[in-house]
Amino acid sequence: MPLFIVRHEHAAETCPAGNPQVGPMLAQHVSKPGGEKFGVNIHGEAVVTGGDALYLIVDAADQSKVEAFMAPFSQMGSVEVLPASSCEQVVARAAC
């Protein structure tokens, strides 16, 4: 399946982690079972400490599945879904 890197950013003053209703819901959403509901396999996720930016490495049948999965985050800030390759694939083709 195609690999994607997802980047979500929001303003510090609207950080969903600080909202007692929204924060736990979004944490559940980015879990492996949450992604599976959308046909998205989450390989990893992390938030930049103090940076109000979330990054995910996922795979899915196509980019539209990832965009649908990330729709709740687009209500709070920007979402960018980038087609990606593993390091092994990049080395095999000898180009980024």
C-alpha positions in Angstrom: 0.0 0.0 0.0 1.2 3.6 -0.6 3.0 5.3 2.2 2.2 8.8 3.4 3.5 11.3 5.9 0.8 13.5 7.5 1.5 16.9 9.1 -1.1 18.7 11.1 -0.5 22.1 12.7 -2.7 24.3 14.8 -2.3 27.5 16.9 -1.1 27.1 20.5 -4.3 28.9 21.8 -6.5 26.3 20.0 -4.5 23.2 20.9 -7.0 20.4 21.1 -4.9 18.6 23.7 -6.0 21.3 26.2 -9.7 20.6 25.5 -11.0 18.0 27.9 -13.6 16.8 25.5 -11.7 17.0 22.2 -8.2 15.9 23.3 -9.2 12.3 24.4 -11.3 11.9 21.3 -8.5 12.8 19.0 -6.0 10.6 20.9 -8.4 7.7 20.3 -8.8 8.7 16.7 -5.1 8.4 15.9 -4.8 5.0 17.5 -4.3 1.9 15.3 -8.0 0.9 15.7 -9.1 4.4 14.9 -7.1 4.4 11.7 -8.3 1.0 10.7 -11.9 2.3 10.7 -10.9 4.5 7.7 -8.6 1.9 6.0 -5.5 3.7 7.3 -2.7 1.8 8.9 -0.8 4.0 11.4 2.9 3.1 11.6 3.8 5.9 14.0 2.7 9.3 15.4 4.4 12.0 17.4 3.8 15.6 18.4 6.6 18.1 18.4 7.1 19.2 22.0 5.9 22.7 22.4 5.5 23.0 18.6 1.7 22.4 18.1 2.5 20.0 15.2 1.5 16.4 14.8 3.2 14.0 12.4 2.0 10.6 11.3 3.5 7.9 9.1 0.6 5.8 7.6 -0.3 3.7 4.7 -3.6 3.4 2.9 -5.0 2.3 -0.5 -5.0 5.9 -1.6 -4.5 9.5 -0.4 -8.3 10.1 -0.2 -8.6 7.6 2.7 -5.9 9.4 4.6 -7.6 12.8 3.9 -10.9 11.4 5.2 -9.2 10.1 8.3 -7.6 13.5 9.0 -10.8 15.5 8.5 -11.4 16.1 12.2 -8.0 17.7 12.4 -8.6 20.1 9.5 -11.3 21.8 11.7 -8.6 22.9 14.1 -5.7 23.7 11.7 -3.9 22.7 8.6 -3.5 19.1 7.4 -0.9 18.1 4.7 -0.8 14.6 3.3 2.4 13.8 1.5 3.2 10.8 -0.6 6.3 9.1 0.8 8.7 6.2 0.4 10.6 4.1 2.8 14.4 4.6 3.0 14.8 1.1 1.5 12.7 2.1 -1.6 14.7 5.4 -2.0 18.0 3.5 -1.9 16.7 0.9 -4.3 15.8 3.5 -6.9 18.9 5.6 -6.1 16.8 8.8 -5.9 14.6 10.6 -3.4 
